[in-house]
Amino acid sequence: MSRPLLLVRPVAQGFTVTLLVALAGCGLSSSRDIATPKHAAPVAELQSEPVQGALSKRMPMPAPMAMRLVSQDSAAMVYRSEPREQYANLPDNPVHRVAETPVSTFSVDVDTGSYANVRRFLNQGRLPPADAVRLEEMVNYFPYNYALPTDGSPFGVTTEVATTPWNPHTQLLRIGIKASDRSVADLAPANVVFLVDVSGSMDRREGLPLVKSTLKLLVDQLRDQDRVSLVVYAGESRVVLEPTSGRDKTKIRNAIDQLTAGGSTAGASGIELAYQMARAGFIDNGINRILLATDGDFNVGVSDFDSLKQMAADQRKSGVSLTTLGFGVDNYNEHLMEQLADAGDGNYAYIDNLREARKVLVDQLSSTLAVVARDVKLQVEFNPAQVSEYRLLGYENRALKREDFNNDNVDAGEIGAGHTVTALYEIVPKGHKGWLEPLRYATAPARQNTSTELAMLRVRYKPAAGGDSQLIERPISTESTKASDDLRFSAAVAAFAQQLKGDGRYTGSMSLQDTAALARSARGDDPFGLRNEFVQLVVLAQSLKH
């Protein structure tokens, strides 16, 4: 019999500890509580995680590092050290001088996962890691009252300029895109593959139980013409449900109910099998999408980041999109989840509670499933006669080269039915104090440029049905008006995201109390209570900062 594999960590005197012992290779475990004597030497807490998931519960371990058990085969097991939660480190976008770099180009992003993940941290009584905060996903979590399309294009475009709430010397330019909406009844037939992580790391309240409840919400929305498959993976992947009509809701629910968690995580093989099922049930001119529900903690088979991204990028050419739904705590790999959705032409959401699940898979189901425009790129050309400096708030991992804008071979983001996308630029009007020192040898702008335009906005997209890209161009006026509630609220969210990152380089003396007051005054019509919830999160963060 193999020797027990144990992880030792000191525990303070005078407390009750739980002793967990896992016997490698035999699937047995035991636990008991030991009360340490008041004057006894410190007791060690013992914990291990066998590859085949002998433990049904794992004890919490302190961030940011934990010892993790991994395996090359059933006989040889080794420990490795890795972060408990994984996020991409993305430095803020730099400040640009318009005279040198007048053009800003980036891909749209409709993901909202960062906001729900940040909310999870705050509700747990912890400030989120700085890298968990992505400003554009925080801002795009909320709906805004943007103009709908009127010219036959798939989305309308709105712009607005007002004084920046954290800097009286700058202005905030807001660009809003609103896609045409569709009711679920009007959607094309859908071929949906549920791909569910049932590994041992999902065996917790925030893992598989929440996944099962989430998927059942979607089952209620299925129509007779829709098809559903269910694929699961742990140490290996398997098909639980072949393509099944949406009318057979009882059969689908029963398949979901039987899911249990345990074992290691061979995520790549699960993704491969899910694409096979998507092709088996493929609907021409329909919606073909995989919904991946996991904590992203892949540890068996293909698990390196670039290979998994490339797999999703290669498979999207078959007409099947990949949406990722993040679940779980402690070992959550958010970096992988966000990038897989990007590569798979899908969107990413983090599900921290059943209310969020309902928002993503019921209230916004059309947006989650139906694409109205592909490879959507934004480009802003600033007028050097009106603007001296600018910085784009967020979208750090969506930056494109200037020449990428007109290149239809360069992949960009997709917009779903009813989606709203918001981009914020902080700009320095000509003659106002900026962030950069003036250049000694700078060349003055040509005197003949007397245009009163602030900038030219260009949006390039491909129709959902395919074909060459289309171009929308809109001049942006220099006229600064009284800020709307939508602009003021989105500014409050942007300020909060910057404040959570912690350096205060751009928000200056604006406090969390100021941010809460701004958001509170800009709640406007808030039918789902999302803006009010945001105010409470800012107040909560303020208490955690002290």
Secondary structure in CASP SS format (residue, H / E / C, confidence):
PFRMAT SS
TARGET T0000
AUTHOR 0000-0000-0000
METHOD secondary structure of the structure
MODEL  1
M C 1.00
S C 1.00
R C 1.00
P E 1.00
L C 1.00
L C 1.00
L E 1.00
V E 1.00
R E 1.00
P E 1.00
V E 1.00
A C 1.00
Q C 1.00
G C 1.00
F C 1.00
T E 1.00
V E 1.00
T E 1.00
L E 1.00
L E 1.00
V E 1.00
A E 1.00
L E 1.00
A C 1.00
G C 1.00
C C 1.00
G C 1.00
L E 1.00
S E 1.00
S E 1.00
S E 1.00
R E 1.00
D E 1.00
I E 1.00
A E 1.00
T C 1.00
P C 1.00
K C 1.00
H C 1.00
A C 1.00
A C 1.00
P C 1.00
V E 1.00
A E 1.00
E E 1.00
L E 1.00
Q E 1.00
S C 1.00
E C 1.00
P C 1.00
V C 1.00
Q C 1.00
G C 1.00
A C 1.00
L C 1.00
S C 1.00
K C 1.00
R C 1.00
M C 1.00
P C 1.00
M C 1.00
P C 1.00
A C 1.00
P C 1.00
M E 1.00
A E 1.00
M E 1.00
R E 1.00
L E 1.00
V E 1.00
S E 1.00
Q C 1.00
D C 1.00
S C 1.00
A C 1.00
A C 1.00
M E 1.00
V E 1.00
Y E 1.00
R E 1.00
S E 1.00
E E 1.00
P E 1.00
R C 1.00
E C 1.00
Q E 1.00
Y C 1.00
A C 1.00
N C 1.00
L C 1.00
P C 1.00
D C 1.00
N C 1.00
P C 1.00
V C 1.00
H E 1.00
R E 1.00
V C 1.00
A C 1.00
E C 1.00
T C 1.00
P C 1.00
V E 1.00
S E 1.00
T E 1.00
F E 1.00
S E 1.00
V C 1.00
D C 1.00
V C 1.00
D C 1.00
T C 1.00
G H 1.00
S H 1.00
Y H 1.00
A H 1.00
N H 1.00
V H 1.00
R H 1.00
R H 1.00
F H 1.00
L H 1.00
N H 1.00
Q C 1.00
G C 1.00
R C 1.00
L C 1.00
P C 1.00
P C 1.00
A H 1.00
D H 1.00
A H 1.00
V C 1.00
R C 1.00
L H 1.00
E H 1.00
E H 1.00
M H 1.00
V H 1.00
N C 1.00
Y C 1.00
F C 1.00
P C 1.00
Y C 1.00
N C 1.00
Y C 1.00
A C 1.00
L C 1.00
P C 1.00
T C 1.00
D C 1.00
G C 1.00
S C 1.00
P C 1.00
F E 1.00
G E 1.00
V E 1.00
T E 1.00
T E 1.00
E E 1.00
V E 1.00
A E 1.00
T E 1.00
T E 1.00
P C 1.00
W C 1.00
N E 1.00
P E 1.00
H E 1.00
T E 1.00
Q E 1.00
L E 1.00
L E 1.00
R E 1.00
I E 1.00
G E 1.00
I E 1.00
K E 1.00
A E 1.00
S C 1.00
D C 1.00
R C 1.00
S C 1.00
V H 1.00
A H 1.00
D H 1.00
L C 1.00
A C 1.00
P C 1.00
A E 1.00
N E 1.00
V E 1.00
V E 1.00
F E 1.00
L E 1.00
V E 1.00
D E 1.00
V C 1.00
S C 1.00
G H 1.00
S H 1.00
M H 1.00
D C 1.00
R C 1.00
R C 1.00
E C 1.00
G C 1.00
L H 1.00
P H 1.00
L H 1.00
V H 1.00
K H 1.00
S H 1.00
T H 1.00
L H 1.00
K H 1.00
L H 1.00
L H 1.00
V H 1.00
D C 1.00
Q C 1.00
L C 1.00
R C 1.00
D C 1.00
Q C 1.00
D C 1.00
R E 1.00
V E 1.00
S E 1.00
L E 1.00
V E 1.00
V E 1.00
Y E 1.00
A C 1.00
G C 1.00
E C 1.00
S E 1.00
R E 1.00
V E 1.00
V E 1.00
L E 1.00
E E 1.00
P E 1.00
T E 1.00
S E 1.00
G C 1.00
R C 1.00
D C 1.00
K H 1.00
T H 1.00
K H 1.00
I H 1.00
R H 1.00
N H 1.00
A H 1.00
I H 1.00
D H 1.00
Q C 1.00
L C 1.00
T C 1.00
A C 1.00
G C 1.00
G C 1.00
S C 1.00
T C 1.00
A C 1.00
G H 1.00
A H 1.00
S H 1.00
G H 1.00
I H 1.00
E H 1.00
L H 1.00
A H 1.00
Y H 1.00
Q H 1.00
M H 1.00
A H 1.00
R H 1.00
A H 1.00
G C 1.00
F C 1.00
I C 1.00
D C 1.00
N C 1.00
G C 1.00
I E 1.00
N E 1.00
R E 1.00
I E 1.00
L E 1.00
L E 1.00
A E 1.00
T E 1.00
D C 1.00
G C 1.00
D C 1.00
F C 1.00
N C 1.00
V C 1.00
G C 1.00
V C 1.00
S C 1.00
D C 1.00
F H 1.00
D H 1.00
S H 1.00
L H 1.00
K H 1.00
Q H 1.00
M H 1.00
A H 1.00
A H 1.00
D H 1.00
Q H 1.00
R H 1.00
K H 1.00
S H 1.00
G C 1.00
V C 1.00
S E 1.00
L E 1.00
T E 1.00
T E 1.00
L E 1.00
G E 1.00
F C 1.00
G C 1.00
V C 1.00
D C 1.00
N C 1.00
Y C 1.00
N E 1.00
E H 1.00
H H 1.00
L H 1.00
M H 1.00
E H 1.00
Q H 1.00
L H 1.00
A H 1.00
D H 1.00
A H 1.00
G C 1.00
D C 1.00
G C 1.00
N C 1.00
Y E 1.00
A E 1.00
Y E 1.00
I C 1.00
D C 1.00
N C 1.00
L H 1.00
R H 1.00
E H 1.00
A H 1.00
R H 1.00
K H 1.00
V H 1.00
L H 1.00
V H 1.00
D H 1.00
Q C 1.00
L H 1.00
S H 1.00
S H 1.00
T H 1.00
L H 1.00
A C 1.00
V E 1.00
V E 1.00
A E 1.00
R E 1.00
D E 1.00
V E 1.00
K E 1.00
L E 1.00
Q E 1.00
V E 1.00
E E 1.00
F E 1.00
N C 1.00
P C 1.00
A C 1.00
Q C 1.00
V E 1.00
S E 1.00
E E 1.00
Y E 1.00
R E 1.00
L E 1.00
L E 1.00
G C 1.00
Y C 1.00
E H 1.00
N H 1.00
R H 1.00
A E 1.00
L C 1.00
K C 1.00
R H 1.00
E H 1.00
D H 1.00
F C 1.00
N C 1.00
N C 1.00
D C 1.00
N C 1.00
V C 1.00
D C 1.00
A C 1.00
G E 1.00
E E 1.00
I E 1.00
G E 1.00
A C 1.00
G C 1.00
H C 1.00
T E 1.00
V E 1.00
T E 1.00
A E 1.00
L E 1.00
Y E 1.00
E E 1.00
I E 1.00
V E 1.00
P E 1.00
K C 1.00
G C 1.00
H C 1.00
K C 1.00
G C 1.00
W C 1.00
L C 1.00
E C 1.00
P C 1.00
L C 1.00
R C 1.00
Y C 1.00
A C 1.00
T C 1.00
A C 1.00
P C 1.00
A C 1.00
R C 1.00
Q C 1.00
N C 1.00
T C 1.00
S C 1.00
T C 1.00
E E 1.00
L E 1.00
A E 1.00
M E 1.00
L E 1.00
R E 1.00
V E 1.00
R E 1.00
Y E 1.00
K E 1.00
P E 1.00
A C 1.00
A C 1.00
G C 1.00
G C 1.00
D C 1.00
S C 1.00
Q E 1.00
L E 1.00
I E 1.00
E E 1.00
R E 1.00
P E 1.00
I E 1.00
S E 1.00
T C 1.00
E C 1.00
S C 1.00
T C 1.00
K C 1.00
A C 1.00
S C 1.00
D H 1.00
D H 1.00
L H 1.00
R H 1.00
F H 1.00
S H 1.00
A H 1.00
A H 1.00
V H 1.00
A H 1.00
A H 1.00
F H 1.00
A H 1.00
Q H 1.00
Q H 1.00
L H 1.00
K H 1.00
G C 1.00
D C 1.00
G C 1.00
R C 1.00
Y C 1.00
T C 1.00
G C 1.00
S C 1.00
M C 1.00
S C 1.00
L H 1.00
Q H 1.00
D H 1.00
T H 1.00
A H 1.00
A H 1.00
L H 1.00
A H 1.00
R H 1.00
S H 1.00
A C 1.00
R C 1.00
G C 1.00
D C 1.00
D C 1.00
P C 1.00
F C 1.00
G C 1.00
L H 1.00
R H 1.00
N H 1.00
E H 1.00
F H 1.00
V H 1.00
Q H 1.00
L H 1.00
V H 1.00
V H 1.00
L H 1.00
A H 1.00
Q H 1.00
S H 1.00
L H 1.00
K H 1.00
H C 1.00
END
